[in-house]
């Protein structure tokens, strides 16, 4: 290269055009920014609070996670995240359990970084949120419900409000520890749970319905028998009062089988022959 041209080029100022990005989590999200430049190892840079904004370099990486209370719905219905949780009672009867699990992801900066690096990175940087919940919430929930149900019978849970309440409270008490054991840290907090009455197998439901209908029919029949008994007692009282023949005549008049016509006093009544 020409020495004069080289000297001229060396004397020119060098301008680097860098473009940056910004992370602005929604009010119900928390963000993380990692320094991932081409000349450095990937390392944590900063947390971004819900609703705030942070700027980072073009080679850096950003991640977002849910902030605030979330609800995990299980059971039948379009709004459910998963189907019924199936468990067996003390007698081995298969039950379907539905309910709602409410929780909050701990977005304290240090804790969120630990969660991200320990769990989130295995699930596409937290993008596979349903996958995270399936492993770290659903499985502990199944365990807690299964253990609480093993000592109960379906009749107790289905028909005894106190037993059902005790069962629900037992699951709620065991769940936080089960979740922390699965995750290895206090990453999910403010855990609360509500369970519905267990859903019975269809055959058992049909049997209960048939039993209920038979019971209702028996009650109706008993009421009818009582009505007939009272009626018979009333008829006996009238027979004792008026005599059997007069009671038959009175009954015929009441039923409209004999018509009584008013006759003015002193009127002469001519009856046809044979009457």
C-alpha positions, 0 to 999 in steps of 0.5 A, a space after each residue: 500500500 502507498 505509504 502516504 495513503 497508509 499514513 492518511 488512513 491511520 490519521 482518520 478517526 475510527 467511529 464504531 456504531 453500536 446499537 442497544 436494546 431495552 427491556 421493559 417488563 410488564 407490570 406482572 413480570 420481572 426481568 433479568 439481563 445477562 452480559 453475553 458479549 463476544 469477548 466475555 463469559 456470560 454473567 449476570 448483570 442486573 434485575 429489572 423490576 416489573 414495569 421499569 426499563 433497562 438498557 443492554 448491549 446487542 450481545 446481551 441476553 434478557 429473560 422475563 418471569 411471572 411476577 405477582 400471584 398466579 393460579 394453577 387450575 386442575 380439574 375438568 373445564 376449559 380454564 383448567 391447566 391440567 385434568 383432574 388429579 387422580 388418587 386412590 382413597 383408603 379402600 382403593 377407590 379411584 377419585 378425581 380431585 379438582 381445585 386451584 393452587 395459588 402461588 407467587 414466584 419469588 422475584 427477590 433479585 438474588 433468589 430469581 437469579 438462582 431460580 433462573 440459573 438452576 431451573 429456568 435455563 433448562 426450560 428455554 430460559 423460562 419460556 416453557 413456563 408450563 413445563 416448569 409448573 408440570 415438574 415443580 408444582 404439579 408433581 409435589 401437588 400430586 404427592 401431597 394429595 395422594 398422601 393426604 387421601 390414603 387415610 380417608 374413604 370416599 364417603 368421608 370426603 364426599 359426605 362429611 364436611 369436617 373430614 373434607 376440610 381436614 383433608 384439604 388442610 392436610 394437603 395445604 400444610 404438606 404442599 410448601 415443603 413438597 414444592 421446596 423439596 422438588 425445587 431445592 429452594 424457596 422459589 415459590 411462596 405465598 402458596 394457598 390451595 382450595 380443593 373441591 369435593 372429590 369426583 367419584 367413578 361413574 359407576 359409584 355415582 350411578 349407585 348413589 343416585 339410585 340409592 337416593 332415588 330409592 330413599 326418596 321413593 320410600 319417603 314418599 310412600 311412607 307419607 302416602 301410607 300415613 295419609 291413607 291411615 289418617 283417612 281410614 281413621 276418619 272414615 271409621 270415626 264417621 261410621 261409628 257416628 252415623 252408622 254404616 248405611 248412613 255413611 255409605 249414603 253420605 259418601 255417595 252424596 259427597 262423591 256426587 253419585 246422589 243428587 239432593 234437590 231442595 224442596 220447599 216446605 209443604 210442597 207435594 212431591 210426586 214420584 214416578 211408579 217404581 221409584 
